[in-house]
Amino acid sequence: MTLDKVNRGDTIEIVSIEDKDIRTQAIRLCIYEGSKLKCSEKLPAGPIILQNRLQEVAISRKLAEHIVIEKVS
């Protein structure tokens, strides 16, 4: 499943980011393979807001389509 399919409130783990350029952008936002994040908001036709501890990061839908995730209980 890709990040653009996540629902609000889901806890996820990043499985892979295949594109090298997108991986570089994501790492700058503290999003990397193996990191566990929570979707705090998913705006209609807008970005996905991810929470990592006390930090929130907005990820565009286009970028989210390239990030493979897995839901965590």
trRosetta pair geometry for C-beta under 8 A, 3 or more apart (Angstrom, degrees):
i j d omega theta_ij theta_ji phi_ij phi_ji
1 5 5.1 -107 -174 69 101 136
1 6 7.8 118 138 -66 120 65
1 68 7.2 120 73 -156 39 65
1 69 5.8 -53 90 69 89 79
1 70 7.1 123 42 -96 101 40
1 71 7.4 15 52 -25 147 89
2 5 5.7 97 65 3 66 103
2 64 6.6 115 149 146 97 71
2 65 5.5 33 152 -150 150 38
2 66 7.2 55 -148 -12 124 9
2 67 6.2 110 -161 70 78 53
2 68 5.9 -55 -99 -98 64 49
2 69 6.7 89 -158 15 20 88
3 6 5.7 -21 -165 -14 52 118
3 12 7.4 128 -115 135 79 165
3 48 6.4 -171 152 67 100 162
3 59 6.7 -33 137 111 142 149
3 64 3.8 -117 94 -162 107 87
3 65 7.5 -98 55 -49 83 19
3 67 4.1 15 -13 77 127 110
3 68 7.8 -99 -28 -67 79 8
3 69 5.2 97 -78 -19 69 128
4 48 7.0 -148 -111 -35 48 138
4 61 5.2 72 -122 -156 115 76
4 64 4.0 126 -63 111 76 113
4 65 4.9 5 -15 -75 138 64
6 10 5.1 -142 -167 60 92 139
6 12 5.9 -62 -113 -48 129 146
6 39 4.7 169 141 -62 127 151
6 42 6.7 -175 94 -80 84 133
6 48 6.3 85 60 -152 118 142
6 64 7.8 -105 14 -169 108 130
6 69 6.6 0 -69 72 112 157
6 71 8.0 154 -121 -86 83 89
7 10 5.0 101 61 -28 73 118
7 39 6.7 145 91 80 32 148
7 42 6.8 -93 -149 1 32 149
8 39 5.6 -127 -119 120 33 106
8 40 7.3 0 -150 150 82 18
8 41 6.0 12 -118 -123 109 29
8 42 5.0 -127 -60 11 85 98
9 38 7.5 -26 -160 -175 26 98
9 39 6.5 -28 24 77 23 90
9 40 8.0 69 -73 -117 40 31
10 38 7.2 173 92 -151 41 59
10 39 4.9 26 52 25 84 118
10 71 5.7 -76 -166 -124 116 100
11 36 6.5 16 175 -180 98 99
11 37 7.4 178 -153 92 59 34
11 38 5.0 -30 -100 -98 71 79
11 39 7.9 -143 -76 10 27 74
11 71 7.2 90 75 -164 58 66
11 72 4.7 -71 112 69 99 98
11 73 7.6 -18 65 90 120 14
12 36 7.1 175 90 -149 39 58
12 37 5.8 -19 63 64 87 80
12 38 7.5 149 17 -100 73 29
12 39 6.7 52 -4 -30 117 97
12 69 4.5 -1 -178 -178 127 130
12 70 6.7 144 -159 72 75 39
12 71 5.8 -52 -102 -105 73 45
12 72 6.2 157 -118 5 16 92
13 34 6.9 -20 -174 -152 102 25
13 35 7.1 170 -149 86 62 35
13 36 5.0 -28 -95 -96 79 75
13 37 7.9 145 -95 19 31 68
13 69 6.6 146 73 -160 42 76
13 70 5.1 -20 59 61 95 92
13 72 5.1 87 -25 -49 100 120
14 17 6.9 -12 180 -37 119 100
14 26 7.9 145 -139 165 154 141
14 31 6.1 133 -67 -179 153 81
14 32 6.4 158 81 102 149 23
14 33 5.3 -123 114 -112 103 34
14 34 6.5 -34 69 23 89 26
14 35 5.1 23 19 50 118 80
14 37 7.3 47 -35 6 96 111
14 67 6.3 -54 -134 -178 99 108
14 68 7.6 95 -167 79 60 56
14 69 5.9 -48 -106 -103 43 78
15 33 6.8 -9 147 -139 17 88
15 68 4.5 -66 68 112 109 97
15 69 5.9 168 1 -115 94 18
15 70 5.3 88 -56 -18 116 99
16 33 5.8 21 -101 -107 43 118
16 67 7.9 -179 91 -157 44 50
16 68 4.6 10 54 50 81 121
17 22 5.7 -139 179 106 109 100
17 23 4.2 145 108 -92 120 83
17 26 5.5 -131 -116 32 167 155
17 31 7.9 101 -56 126 146 96
17 32 7.6 -90 11 -138 131 44
17 33 6.5 -134 9 -57 88 90
17 66 6.7 62 -149 130 76 90
17 67 5.3 -15 -98 -114 92 75
17 68 7.3 -160 -71 23 42 77
18 22 7.9 30 66 57 55 122
18 23 7.7 -152 72 -48 14 113
18 66 6.9 -115 45 -176 87 91
18 68 7.6 60 -23 -9 94 115
19 22 4.0 60 83 18 114 111
19 23 6.4 -180 88 -16 55 85
19 66 5.3 -24 13 -179 124 140
20 23 5.6 -54 -146 34 29 115
20 24 6.5 32 155 -21 63 103
21 24 5.7 -51 -152 32 32 113
21 25 6.7 31 150 -16 63 103
22 25 5.6 -52 -150 37 37 112
22 26 6.1 36 152 -20 68 108
22 63 6.2 165 -142 -149 108 82
22 66 4.9 -34 169 105 175 143
22 67 7.3 -142 149 -62 126 84
23 26 5.7 -56 -145 38 30 112
23 27 6.3 34 156 -24 64 104
23 32 7.7 65 -165 -123 83 73
24 27 5.9 -50 -147 30 28 111
24 28 6.9 33 153 -20 59 103
25 28 5.9 -58 -162 30 33 114
25 29 7.0 15 148 -5 65 108
25 63 7.0 -101 103 -138 140 131
26 29 5.7 -67 -156 44 38 104
26 31 4.1 -83 -178 84 93 103
26 32 6.5 147 121 -76 103 52
26 63 7.6 162 -72 173 94 118
26 67 6.7 133 -99 -95 149 126
27 30 7.5 40 -171 -83 36 19
27 31 7.0 -106 -74 65 27 56
27 32 5.2 51 -104 -79 78 105
29 57 4.8 111 -176 -155 115 152
29 59 7.4 139 127 -82 166 94
30 35 7.0 147 152 -135 72 161
30 52 5.6 -155 112 81 127 167
30 55 7.0 64 46 90 149 147
30 57 7.2 -177 51 -38 94 149
31 35 6.0 -140 -141 62 43 146
31 37 7.0 -15 -113 -43 92 148
31 50 7.0 66 -89 87 123 158
31 52 7.7 -144 -76 -52 72 142
31 57 7.0 -136 -40 84 115 155
31 59 7.5 44 -39 -82 167 133
31 67 7.3 -24 152 -132 130 149
32 35 5.2 93 55 -19 65 118
35 52 7.0 -16 172 -118 123 126
36 72 6.0 -17 -136 9 112 163
37 50 4.5 9 164 -175 137 114
37 51 6.4 148 -171 67 81 45
37 52 5.2 -47 -112 -77 92 84
38 50 7.0 141 72 -160 40 64
38 51 4.6 -25 66 60 94 102
38 52 8.0 169 23 -72 73 39
39 42 6.1 9 173 -49 123 100
39 48 6.3 -51 -136 -177 105 103
39 49 7.1 104 -165 76 60 59
39 50 6.1 -42 -100 -102 53 66
39 51 7.7 167 -103 13 5 85
40 49 5.0 -65 66 110 91 106
40 50 7.0 130 10 -139 87 14
40 51 4.4 76 -36 -30 121 118
40 56 6.1 -63 38 -121 146 117
41 48 7.6 174 93 -160 58 44
41 49 4.0 24 53 39 93 126
42 48 5.2 -5 -113 -118 78 78
42 49 7.3 -138 -67 24 38 76
43 46 3.3 -30 100 67 120 121
43 47 5.9 36 36 53 117 56
43 48 7.6 -147 22 -80 74 34
43 49 7.3 74 -20 -18 95 101
45 61 7.8 -62 -160 -25 36 150
46 61 7.5 155 128 -31 14 108
47 58 4.1 48 132 -177 154 99
47 59 5.9 148 -166 67 98 35
47 60 5.4 -60 -104 -93 91 40
47 61 6.9 -136 -107 -33 40 69
48 58 7.3 145 71 -156 38 55
48 59 4.9 -26 62 63 91 95
48 61 7.0 108 -20 -84 97 61
48 64 5.4 78 16 -84 134 151
49 56 5.6 4 -177 -176 102 112
49 57 7.3 158 -153 78 55 36
49 58 5.4 -27 -96 -96 72 70
49 59 7.8 173 -86 17 23 74
50 56 6.9 160 81 -153 40 60
50 57 5.2 -20 62 61 92 89
50 58 8.0 167 18 -90 72 21
50 59 6.1 29 -5 -6 114 117
51 55 7.2 153 -154 84 55 46
51 56 5.1 -26 -97 -98 72 78
52 55 5.1 -19 67 67 86 98
52 56 7.9 163 22 -89 66 30
52 57 7.0 13 7 1 108 112
59 63 5.4 -119 -176 85 88 119
59 64 5.1 108 127 -66 116 96
59 67 7.7 -38 179 12 151 148
60 63 4.6 90 61 10 87 102
60 64 6.7 -151 95 -9 44 90
61 64 5.4 -57 -143 38 33 116
61 65 6.7 47 155 -34 64 96
62 65 6.0 -43 -159 14 30 115
63 66 6.4 -69 -170 35 40 105
63 67 7.1 28 144 -18 72 112
64 67 5.8 -64 -149 33 43 110
